[in-house]
Amino acid sequence: MKFRYKEYCTGTFFYIKKEGRKQGKVSKREMDYKLLLDTAVFAGDILMQNGAETYRVEDTVYRILQKSNLKTVQVLVMMTGFVATLDDPSMDSLTVVRRIQSHGTNLEKIDRVNQISREFCNDELTLEEAFKQMKALWKEKERLKIRLSAFAFLTGGFAVMFGSNWAEAIVAAVVGIVGAVVQFSCKKGHMHMFVENIVCSLSVAVAIGFLTAALPGTYDTDLLIISCIMPFVPGAAITNAVFDTLHGDYLSGLARAAEAFVIALAVAIGIGMGLFVTAAVLGR
């Protein structure tokens, strides 16, 4: 015998009514579609802000929403945002549009989102647990100490890889810390991406110029500049642009390629301005 379903929502709990039976409360795990949608949106937001490919974002959000077992699940992801929809004949459709304001690269967060989504889809986590973990990860802020250490090791390591001596590697590490502090300040002040990369590259070039002038010995300025701008090179954006294009997401691929070009242009302008300032002040 078939029953028609009617849903009633009070607060965060959904109720279901079957014709000919008493109304009763069912579990949130089964019926709280809004919480499920919020969980998927948090996952998509984290992935997009931290440099995940378009296909990964769509696939992760879609798999989470598929746990609803509703008739219609749709996800559309673009470079600047995404849309997610849940619909079924037994309920009003739920749609969320999320605009992504900032982009970066944090592979650790991408991996943690993948782990949470896998555990939820394999029924190792309840919906409430998955939501709490996604929300906590979304709120998590990057610590300055980690950024400073990472930039120092990265720039110093690239200097060694490019054939520097130990003195040049130390200078590169110190300049990397300067670049990390400037970038952290720019992000905290919500500076535009183009201006942020110009300021960071400018600070790196100026720091290299003054350090090499103040310290004894001779230094390969070109090697130091190349090593110290590596954290700002849009490698992930270029890789994702190629991946999205080959995967058929042409709009996202072109947008990511344009983003990579703008970042590279900003870095070049910043370095040029830094060299000009150094030459004007130090006369070299």
C-alpha positions, 0 to 999 in steps of 0.5 A: 500500500502506498502512502503520500508523505507531507513534511513539516519543519520545526526548528532543526527537526523535520516531521513526516506525516503519513495518511491514516497514521499518527504524526511522529518525529523521525531521526535527523539522520534520515530527514534533516536535508538542510543540515546535509546541504550545509555540510556539503556547502562547507565541504565545497567552500573549503575545497574551493578556497584551498585550491582543489580542482573543479571536478573534485569539488563537484564530486565531493559535494555530489557524493555528500548530497547523494546520502539524502536518497532524494530524486534530484541532486544537482551541483554546478561548480565554477571558479567564483562559486557553486550551486547545490540543489536538493529536490524531490516530489515529497518536499520543496526544493532546497538550493544554496548559492555560495560565492567564493571570495578568496583562493589559496593553496592548502593541500592539508585542508583538501585532504581532511575534507576528503577524509571526512566526506569518505567517512560520512559516505561510508557511514563511519560518521553521523551527519551531525559529526560530519557537520561539526567537523566540516564547520570546525575545519572551515573556521580553522585559521592558519597559524603565523608560525607555521607560515613563517617556518614553511616559507623559510624552508621553502625559499632556503630549499629552493636556493640550495636546489638552484646551486647556492652556498650556505650564506645565500641559502640563509639570506633566502630563508630570511627573505622568505620569512619577510615575504610570509609576514607581508603576505599574512598582513595583506590577507588579514587586511583583505587586500586584493589578490593583484595588489597583494602579490605586487606588495609581497614581491616588492617586499622580497626584492627590497629585502634582498637588495638591502640584505645583500648590501648590508652583509659582507661577501658577494651574493647571486641576486638573480638566484635569490630573487628566483628562490624567494618568489617561488612561494608566490608562483601560481603553480597550483592554478596552472596545474588546475587550469590544465586539469579542468580544461582536459576534464571538459570544465572549459569555463573554470579552466580558462578562469584559472589560467587567467588567474595564473596569468594575473598572479604572474604579472603581479609578481613580475611588476612587484619584482621590477618595482623592488629592483627600481627602488633598491637601485634608486636608494642604494645606487646599484 
